[in-house]
Each structure stands twice: as structure tokens, then as C-alpha cells.
């Protein structure tokens, strides 16, 4: 991008889109955007100098040189249609991210079905501890920087690579990290073989001098290794990985382990975040640090200072002896990992789990996996599915999922149609020493704070 243009974002309130907009504002571009709702994110972009419209209308793109859309925006959107009519280029978010990556000497892209946000933010923490001042674009609010994006003066750009629609193939990173491959986004991919082929194509984008950092604990990545044509470094908890975590302990709200690299011990790492999945994520960040020849003591400082990301095992607070935790987990694998991490923190406490299913297609394709994902929940509440723009599928609903879990697991499952009604429904059943865990990628992210406020004020619930 050789001159400062006017860039318009359709769906600018999304966590990925807003990160790009924030960085471009820092670089001096004129930024406008639109979203259906006014949020903290859109208000923040306004304060930074962006012009954000509530709702979508053709006149919103007036004066724009390019229109950026996310995978959630449809061709029928009036702003997209106006851009086509006015011969204004319409590009996906990934293409704009690729353009930003070209502005830096080295791009680092983190892909995978799960753990992208935490891994990307851990990498940024390591590079910041090494004084490399990276540019960061992440799908969550990083507690260490108070934002989901920042423009650094260093040579590195670190970003999440979105595999949901294959658009991550537009990126050409110097280093690619892949955390895992799972049955996800099957509304776009024909089958698992198609997903694996796409990840192989992504890794093949790395230049000859680059590196693929892959999780050796993931069975699909292990099976894929013989087909990878680039230089590879593996990490994991097993003896076959190049970088290993050994002697793992879970202590309080964190974890610790000894890091081994090529059969030599590097030292002990203490994390402030819990769970085996965070141990693996930290290994990915460590592997990248080793590749960049960052001294181990600086890698350790970066990992030990890492304080997490918003909506990733975020402890919202405590009232009346009840702890409230919020997590973005919306896939069975993520739910299992989050609840397992919670159990390492509170082995004896009762878990009250509230889950809002996300997307009809995901719920239909993973129905059986969801039925076995809540084993650690002592009390389970489900809501109706958050559609995320999808059209309802006949026979697929939150009520149906609740019934399946009840029938196949022989356990009680409570169903509340509206997510906003959850606080009032559960408040009377909560007991001192409970841990309430809200899970999902939709509106349930607001529920934990509401429950916490009710416990603090002892006011009746008001649905929203």
C-alpha cells in the first residue's frame, strides 16, 4: 500500500476486523466502518479517530478506496453491493492482513483449530520480553497490552491465521505455527482430508529459509509430517518432539514444567495460566523464541509474565464465595480442555457450567462429540444456538442437544431458551464454593458479569 487510503470495514466490530482497523489507524490511514451494534470495540475505534456507523447502508462507504469484509459478511450486504456498483475493490480480511504482513520484514502466522489466540499472545509476550517490539494482531484482548492489536517498531508481525474459510492461504509468513487440526469448519471443508490438504498448502507458503512449528502431540499433525516439504520443529509432551515439556505440575491457577530441547534441559517454566493446553501453547512460543535465537532467560521471562487473554479462562471475580469464569470454548475439544484446566485449579469444588452452542452447522456435525464434552460439569445449563448469521437447520437446536446429553449420559441437563434468562434461572441454585463457568462464542460472554453483579448486589435478574 504505497499511499494512505480510505479503508472501509464491513463488520468492523468483530475482534479480527477491529485489530486490523486499529493498526491501520496507527499508520495514518482513514478508517471508516460499520456494524450492527455499538460496542466497546466500536467506541474505542471512534476514540482512535475512526468513523463507525451503526447499521449497514450504501452511503456508509462514500469516499472509500477499498472495502474490507470478514467471512461473516454476505454478498447481499448493501455496502458490499454498493462497492461492486461503484467499482470499489472488495477484499477479504485475510488479504488486508497479508498486505500488512508485507510491511514488515518477517511475518509469523499462527494457525490451528484451537489455541490460536493464546499461542499468538504468548509469542508476542516472548518477543516483547526480548525487546523486539513486534506488531501484533490477535483475536482477543491481550491482558499484557490491553488490546487486540498494536503496531510495533520491530521487524516482526505476529498474527492469527484464520483457516475457517481457507483465507489463510493468502498469507506468506516466514514462520508458521500450527497448534492442531480438528473436525472444525466442516460447513466449508468437504471432509478432514480437505482440511489437512489446506494446512499442507498453508505450510508450503513458507519460504525456503522459513520454519513450520508443529505440535507433536496432535495425531493429525503427526500423520501429516511426512508430507511436509519445509523445515519443521515439533513441540509437545511426548519423547518424539524436538522441544518437550516434562515433569508437568498444576499448581493453583497456573502450571509449571521443565523444558527440554534436543535431549538437554533448558530450565523450569512457571505459567500464570492453567491447563495442559496452555503448556502446549507456551511450548510453541518457546520453539519460536529458540528459532530466533532469543536467550532462554528472556523466553522464560516472557512466558512467566504472560497474564492471559480476555475470554480465555478469564476469572471475572468472586462474590458470596462463588467464583465466575468465562471462556470462549465452543467446540467439544475446547470445552474438554477448559473444564480439565478448571479441575486442576479447583479439584473439589462444584462446577455449574453454562453453555451457549454456536452455529447450527457445528452443532449438527459435532452433536455426538458435544454429548461427551461436559463430564466435569456437576450442573449443566444449555441455551438455544447462537446462529452467527446461519440459517436454522431443521432438527438442530439447543433443546435437542440438551436432550441428547440427557439421554446418552443419563444426567440432568437444564435448558433455557434465551441466554439472557440464564442469570435469573440459575441464581437460586448456586451454593457457596461453586464455580460458575460460562462457555461459548456468542452472547454468553456477557452473562458471567451479570451473575457476578447479581451476587454482589443480591438484586433480581433482568433478562437482556
C-alpha positions as CSV (number, residue, x, y, z in Angstrom):
1,X,0.0,0.0,0.0
2,X,2.0,2.9,-1.3
3,X,-0.3,5.7,-0.2
4,X,-2.6,6.5,2.7
5,X,-6.0,5.4,1.5
6,X,-9.5,5.5,2.9
7,X,-10.3,1.9,4.0
8,X,-13.9,0.9,5.0
9,X,-14.6,-2.2,7.1
10,X,-17.9,-4.0,6.9
11,X,-18.4,-5.7,10.3
12,X,-15.7,-3.6,12.0
13,X,-16.9,-4.7,15.5
14,X,-15.5,-8.2,15.0
15,X,-12.4,-8.9,17.0
16,X,-10.3,-9.7,14.0
17,X,-11.5,-6.8,11.8
18,X,-11.1,-4.3,14.6
19,X,-7.5,-5.4,15.1
20,X,-6.7,-4.6,11.5
21,X,-8.5,-1.3,11.7
22,X,-6.6,-0.3,14.9
23,X,-3.2,-0.9,13.3
24,X,-4.2,0.9,10.1
25,X,-5.4,3.9,12.2
26,X,-2.0,3.9,13.9
27,X,-0.3,4.0,10.4
28,X,-2.3,7.1,9.4
29,X,-5.0,5.6,7.1
30,X,-8.5,7.0,7.0
31,X,-10.7,4.3,8.6
32,X,-14.5,4.0,8.4
33,X,-16.6,1.0,9.3
34,X,-20.0,-0.3,10.1
35,X,-21.5,-2.9,12.4
36,X,-25.0,-3.8,13.6
37,X,-24.3,-2.8,17.2
38,X,-22.4,-0.2,19.1
39,X,-19.9,-1.9,21.4
40,X,-16.8,-1.2,23.5
41,X,-14.8,-2.1,20.4
42,X,-16.5,0.4,18.1
43,X,-16.4,3.1,20.7
44,X,-12.7,2.6,21.1
45,X,-12.1,2.8,17.4
46,X,-14.1,6.1,17.4
47,X,-11.8,7.5,20.0
48,X,-8.8,6.5,18.0
49,X,-10.1,8.5,15.0
50,X,-12.2,6.0,13.1
51,X,-15.7,6.8,11.9
52,X,-18.0,4.0,12.8
53,X,-21.6,3.7,11.6
54,X,-24.3,1.7,13.4
55,X,-26.0,-0.5,10.8
56,X,-25.2,-1.1,7.2
57,X,-26.2,1.3,4.4
58,X,-24.8,2.1,0.9
59,X,-23.9,5.7,1.8
60,X,-21.5,4.4,4.6
61,X,-18.8,3.6,2.0
62,X,-18.8,7.0,0.4
63,X,-15.2,8.1,-0.4
64,X,-13.7,4.6,0.3
65,X,-10.8,3.4,-1.8
66,X,-11.3,-0.2,-0.7
67,X,-13.8,-2.2,1.3
68,X,-12.7,-5.0,3.6
69,X,-15.1,-7.8,4.6
70,X,-14.9,-10.7,7.1
71,X,-16.0,-14.2,6.3
72,X,-19.3,-13.4,8.2
73,X,-20.3,-10.7,5.7
74,X,-22.5,-11.9,2.9
75,X,-22.5,-10.7,-0.7
76,X,-26.0,-9.3,-0.3
77,X,-24.8,-6.7,2.3
78,X,-25.9,-3.3,1.0
79,X,-22.4,-1.8,1.5
80,X,-20.8,-4.7,-0.5
81,X,-23.4,-4.3,-3.3
82,X,-22.7,-0.5,-3.4
83,X,-19.0,-1.2,-3.6
84,X,-19.4,-3.5,-6.5
85,X,-21.7,-1.0,-8.3
86,X,-19.1,1.8,-7.7
87,X,-16.2,-0.4,-8.8
88,X,-14.6,-0.1,-5.4
89,X,-12.4,-3.2,-4.7
90,X,-13.9,-5.6,-2.1
91,X,-11.3,-7.8,-0.4
92,X,-11.4,-10.3,2.5
93,X,-9.8,-9.6,5.8
94,X,-7.0,-12.1,5.1
95,X,-5.9,-10.1,2.1
96,X,-5.6,-6.9,4.1
97,X,-3.7,-8.8,6.8
98,X,-1.3,-10.2,4.1
99,X,-0.7,-6.6,2.9
100,X,0.2,-5.5,6.4
101,X,2.5,-8.5,6.8
102,X,4.4,-7.3,3.7
103,X,5.2,-4.1,5.5
104,X,7.3,-6.0,8.0
105,X,10.5,-8.0,7.3
106,X,9.2,-11.2,8.9
107,X,5.7,-12.5,9.3
108,X,4.7,-15.1,11.9
109,X,1.3,-16.7,11.4
110,X,-0.4,-19.0,14.0
111,X,-3.0,-21.4,12.6
112,X,-4.9,-24.4,14.1
113,X,-8.4,-25.4,15.1
114,X,-7.8,-24.4,18.8
115,X,-5.4,-22.3,20.8
116,X,-4.5,-19.7,18.1
117,X,-5.3,-16.6,20.3
118,X,-3.4,-17.8,23.4
119,X,-0.4,-19.0,21.4
120,X,-0.2,-15.8,19.4
121,X,-0.3,-13.7,22.5
122,X,2.3,-15.9,24.2
123,X,4.6,-15.4,21.2
124,X,4.1,-11.7,21.4
125,X,5.0,-11.8,25.1
126,X,8.2,-13.6,24.4
127,X,9.2,-11.2,21.6
128,X,8.4,-8.2,23.8
129,X,10.5,-9.6,26.6
130,X,13.4,-9.9,24.1
131,X,13.0,-6.2,23.2
132,X,11.9,-7.0,19.6
133,X,8.8,-4.7,19.8
134,X,6.6,-6.8,17.4
135,X,3.4,-5.8,15.7
136,X,0.6,-7.9,17.0
137,X,-2.9,-8.7,15.6
138,X,-4.8,-11.1,17.7
139,X,-8.4,-12.5,18.0
140,X,-8.8,-11.4,21.7
141,X,-7.9,-8.7,24.1
142,X,-4.4,-9.4,25.4
143,X,-4.1,-8.5,29.1
144,X,-0.5,-7.6,28.7
145,X,-1.1,-4.9,26.2
146,X,-4.8,-4.1,26.9
147,X,-5.8,-4.5,23.3
148,X,-6.2,-7.0,20.5
149,X,-3.6,-5.2,18.3
150,X,-0.6,-2.9,18.4
151,X,1.8,-1.6,15.9
152,X,5.4,-2.2,16.9
153,X,8.6,-0.7,15.6
154,X,10.4,-4.1,15.2
155,X,10.8,-6.3,12.2
156,X,8.2,-8.9,13.2
157,X,4.4,-9.1,12.7
158,X,2.6,-11.8,14.6
159,X,-1.0,-12.7,13.6
160,X,-3.6,-15.4,13.8
161,X,-4.2,-17.2,10.6
162,X,-7.9,-17.9,10.1
163,X,-8.4,-21.3,8.5
164,X,-12.3,-21.2,8.7
165,X,-12.7,-20.4,5.0
166,X,-9.3,-21.2,3.6
167,X,-8.4,-17.5,3.5
168,X,-5.2,-18.0,5.5
169,X,-3.7,-19.3,2.2
170,X,-3.4,-15.6,1.2
171,X,-0.7,-15.2,3.9
172,X,3.0,-15.8,3.2
173,X,4.7,-15.9,6.6
174,X,8.3,-16.6,7.3
175,X,7.4,-18.8,10.2
176,X,4.1,-20.8,10.6
177,X,2.9,-22.3,13.8
178,X,0.1,-24.9,13.7
179,X,-1.3,-25.9,17.1
180,X,-3.6,-28.7,16.0
181,X,-6.0,-29.9,13.3
182,X,-9.6,-30.9,14.2
183,X,-13.1,-31.5,12.9
184,X,-14.0,-27.9,12.6
185,X,-15.4,-25.6,9.9
186,X,-17.0,-28.6,8.2
187,X,-19.5,-26.2,6.7
188,X,-16.7,-25.0,4.5
189,X,-14.5,-28.1,4.1
190,X,-15.8,-31.3,2.5
191,X,-14.1,-33.5,5.0
192,X,-11.0,-34.0,7.1
193,X,-8.8,-34.7,4.1
194,X,-9.7,-31.4,2.7
195,X,-8.7,-29.7,5.9
196,X,-5.4,-31.5,6.0
197,X,-4.7,-30.6,2.4
198,X,-5.4,-26.9,3.1
199,X,-3.0,-26.9,6.1
200,X,-0.3,-28.5,3.9
201,X,-0.8,-25.8,1.4
202,X,-0.5,-23.2,4.2
203,X,2.8,-24.6,5.4
204,X,4.0,-24.7,1.8
205,X,3.7,-20.9,1.7
206,X,6.7,-20.7,4.0
207,X,9.9,-19.6,2.1
208,X,12.9,-21.9,1.8
209,X,14.6,-20.3,4.8
210,X,11.5,-20.4,7.0
211,X,10.2,-22.8,9.6
212,X,7.0,-24.8,10.4
213,X,6.5,-25.2,14.1
214,X,4.0,-28.1,14.7
215,X,2.5,-29.7,17.8
216,X,3.9,-33.2,18.0
217,X,1.1,-34.2,20.4
218,X,-1.6,-33.7,17.8
219,X,-2.3,-37.1,16.0
220,X,-3.3,-35.5,12.7
221,X,-0.2,-33.3,12.5
222,X,2.0,-36.3,13.3
223,X,0.3,-38.2,10.4
224,X,0.8,-35.1,8.2
225,X,4.6,-34.8,8.9
226,X,5.9,-37.0,6.1
227,X,4.1,-34.8,3.5
228,X,5.6,-31.5,4.8
229,X,8.2,-30.2,2.5
230,X,9.6,-27.4,4.7
231,X,11.9,-27.3,7.7
232,X,10.0,-28.5,10.8
233,X,10.4,-28.1,14.5
234,X,8.0,-30.1,16.7
235,X,6.9,-29.5,20.3
236,X,4.8,-31.4,22.8
237,X,4.8,-33.6,25.9
238,X,6.0,-36.8,24.2
239,X,9.5,-38.1,23.6
240,X,9.2,-37.8,19.8
241,X,9.0,-34.0,19.9
242,X,12.1,-31.7,19.4
243,X,11.0,-29.4,22.3
244,X,9.4,-31.1,25.2
245,X,7.6,-30.3,28.4
246,X,8.5,-32.8,31.2
247,X,7.7,-33.0,34.9
248,X,4.4,-31.1,34.4
249,X,2.6,-29.8,37.6
250,X,-0.6,-27.9,38.0
251,X,-0.4,-25.5,41.0
252,X,-3.3,-23.2,41.9
253,X,-4.3,-21.1,38.9
254,X,-1.1,-22.0,36.9
255,X,1.1,-24.7,35.7
256,X,4.9,-25.5,35.6
257,X,7.1,-27.8,33.7
258,X,10.7,-28.5,32.7
259,X,11.6,-27.6,29.2
260,X,13.9,-30.0,27.2
261,X,15.4,-29.2,23.9
262,X,17.2,-31.8,21.9
263,X,17.7,-34.0,25.0
264,X,19.1,-31.2,27.1
265,X,17.2,-29.5,29.9
266,X,16.8,-25.7,29.4
267,X,15.1,-24.9,32.7
268,X,11.8,-24.8,34.6
269,X,8.9,-22.6,33.4
270,X,6.1,-21.3,35.7
271,X,2.9,-20.2,33.9
272,X,0.2,-18.0,35.4
273,X,-2.4,-19.8,33.3
274,X,-3.7,-23.3,33.9
275,X,-4.2,-26.4,31.9
276,X,-2.2,-28.8,29.6
277,X,-3.4,-26.9,26.6
278,X,-1.6,-23.8,27.9
279,X,1.5,-25.8,28.5
280,X,1.5,-26.8,24.8
281,X,0.8,-23.2,23.7
282,X,3.8,-22.0,25.7
283,X,6.0,-24.6,24.1
284,X,5.0,-23.2,20.6
285,X,6.1,-19.8,21.8
286,X,9.3,-21.2,23.2
287,X,10.0,-23.0,20.0
288,X,9.7,-19.8,18.0
289,X,11.9,-18.0,20.5
290,X,14.6,-20.7,20.1
291,X,14.4,-20.4,16.3
292,X,15.0,-16.6,16.7
293,X,17.9,-17.3,19.0
294,X,16.3,-15.4,21.9
295,X,18.2,-16.3,25.1
296,X,16.3,-18.8,27.2
297,X,16.1,-16.5,30.2
298,X,14.2,-13.9,28.1
299,X,11.9,-16.6,26.7
300,X,11.2,-17.7,30.3
301,X,10.6,-14.1,31.4
302,X,8.1,-13.6,28.5
303,X,6.2,-16.8,29.4
304,X,6.2,-16.2,33.1
305,X,4.9,-12.7,32.7
306,X,2.1,-13.8,30.4
307,X,-1.3,-13.0,32.0
308,X,-3.8,-14.4,29.5
309,X,-6.4,-13.1,27.0
310,X,-9.9,-11.9,27.5
311,X,-12.5,-14.7,27.4
312,X,-9.8,-17.4,27.6
313,X,-10.2,-18.9,31.1
314,X,-10.9,-15.3,32.3
315,X,-11.7,-15.2,36.0
316,X,-14.3,-12.4,36.3
317,X,-14.4,-12.3,40.0
318,X,-15.9,-13.8,43.2
319,X,-18.9,-13.0,45.3
320,X,-20.7,-14.8,48.1
321,X,-18.0,-17.5,47.9
322,X,-18.8,-18.2,44.2
323,X,-16.2,-17.8,41.5
324,X,-17.2,-16.8,38.0
325,X,-15.1,-17.9,35.0
326,X,-15.7,-17.1,31.3
327,X,-14.2,-18.9,28.3
328,X,-14.7,-18.7,24.6
329,X,-14.7,-22.5,24.2
330,X,-17.4,-23.5,21.7
331,X,-16.0,-26.8,20.2
332,X,-16.1,-30.1,22.1
333,X,-12.3,-30.3,22.2
334,X,-12.1,-26.7,23.7
335,X,-14.7,-27.5,26.2
336,X,-12.9,-30.6,27.4
337,X,-9.6,-28.7,27.7
338,X,-11.2,-25.7,29.6
339,X,-13.1,-27.9,32.1
340,X,-10.0,-30.1,32.6
341,X,-8.0,-26.9,33.3
342,X,-10.6,-25.8,35.8
343,X,-10.5,-29.1,37.6
344,X,-6.7,-28.7,38.1
345,X,-7.5,-25.3,39.8
346,X,-10.4,-26.4,41.9
347,X,-10.3,-30.2,42.3
348,X,-13.0,-30.4,45.0
349,X,-15.4,-27.6,44.0
350,X,-18.8,-27.9,42.3
351,X,-18.9,-26.7,38.6
352,X,-22.0,-25.0,37.3
353,X,-21.5,-24.9,33.6
354,X,-23.5,-22.6,31.2
355,X,-23.1,-23.3,27.5
356,X,-24.5,-21.4,24.5
357,X,-24.0,-23.6,21.4
358,X,-22.5,-21.7,18.4
359,X,-23.7,-22.2,14.8
360,X,-26.3,-24.7,13.7
361,X,-23.8,-26.4,11.3
362,X,-21.3,-27.0,14.1
363,X,-23.9,-28.3,16.5
364,X,-25.3,-30.8,13.8
365,X,-21.9,-32.1,12.7
366,X,-20.5,-32.5,16.3
367,X,-23.6,-33.4,18.1
368,X,-22.2,-36.7,19.4
369,X,-18.9,-35.1,20.5
370,X,-20.8,-32.4,22.4
371,X,-22.7,-35.1,24.4
372,X,-19.5,-36.3,26.0
373,X,-17.7,-32.9,26.4
374,X,-19.3,-31.9,29.8
375,X,-18.1,-34.8,32.1
376,X,-16.5,-32.4,34.6
377,X,-19.8,-30.3,34.9
378,X,-21.7,-31.0,38.1
379,X,-24.6,-28.9,36.9
380,X,-25.2,-28.2,33.2
381,X,-27.3,-25.5,31.6
382,X,-27.8,-25.0,27.8
383,X,-29.4,-22.3,25.8
384,X,-30.6,-22.1,22.2
385,X,-28.0,-21.9,19.5
386,X,-26.3,-18.7,18.7
387,X,-26.7,-18.6,14.9
388,X,-23.7,-16.4,13.9
389,X,-25.5,-15.5,10.7
390,X,-26.5,-19.0,9.8
391,X,-30.0,-20.1,8.7
392,X,-31.6,-22.6,11.2
393,X,-31.3,-26.3,10.3
394,X,-34.4,-28.5,10.8
395,X,-34.0,-30.8,13.8
396,X,-30.9,-28.9,15.2
397,X,-31.4,-26.9,18.3
398,X,-30.1,-26.3,21.8
399,X,-33.1,-28.2,23.2
400,X,-32.2,-31.2,21.0
401,X,-28.6,-31.1,22.2
402,X,-29.7,-30.9,25.8
403,X,-32.0,-33.9,25.3
404,X,-29.2,-35.9,23.6
405,X,-26.8,-35.2,26.5
406,X,-29.5,-36.2,29.0
407,X,-30.4,-39.4,27.1
408,X,-26.8,-40.6,26.3
409,X,-25.1,-39.5,29.5
410,X,-28.0,-40.3,31.9
411,X,-27.7,-36.9,33.6
412,X,-29.8,-33.9,34.2
413,X,-29.4,-31.0,31.8
414,X,-31.3,-27.7,32.2
415,X,-32.4,-25.8,29.2
416,X,-33.2,-22.1,29.0
417,X,-34.1,-20.8,25.5
418,X,-32.7,-17.3,25.9
419,X,-29.2,-16.7,27.0
420,X,-30.3,-13.5,28.7
421,X,-32.6,-15.5,31.0
422,X,-29.7,-17.7,32.4
423,X,-28.8,-15.4,35.4
424,X,-32.3,-15.5,36.8
425,X,-32.7,-19.2,36.1
426,X,-29.6,-20.3,38.0
427,X,-29.1,-17.8,40.7
428,X,-31.3,-19.6,43.3
429,X,-29.5,-22.9,42.8
430,X,-26.0,-21.5,43.4
431,X,-24.2,-22.5,46.5
432,X,-21.2,-21.2,48.4
433,X,-17.9,-22.5,46.9
434,X,-19.5,-23.1,43.5
435,X,-17.5,-22.3,40.3
436,X,-19.7,-20.9,37.5
437,X,-18.2,-21.4,34.1
438,X,-19.7,-19.7,31.0
439,X,-18.8,-21.2,27.7
440,X,-19.4,-20.1,24.1
441,X,-18.6,-17.7,21.3
442,X,-21.8,-15.7,21.2
443,X,-23.7,-13.5,23.7
444,X,-22.9,-15.7,26.7
445,X,-19.7,-13.7,27.2
446,X,-21.9,-11.1,28.9
447,X,-23.6,-13.5,31.3
448,X,-20.8,-14.1,33.8
449,X,-20.5,-10.4,34.7
450,X,-24.3,-10.2,35.1
451,X,-24.3,-13.1,37.5
452,X,-21.4,-11.6,39.4
453,X,-23.2,-8.3,39.7
454,X,-26.4,-10.0,41.0
455,X,-24.4,-11.9,43.6
456,X,-22.7,-8.7,44.8
457,X,-25.9,-6.7,44.9
458,X,-28.4,-9.5,45.5
459,X,-30.7,-7.9,43.0
460,X,-33.2,-10.0,41.0
461,X,-32.2,-10.9,37.4
462,X,-33.3,-8.8,34.5
463,X,-33.2,-10.5,31.1
464,X,-31.4,-8.6,28.4
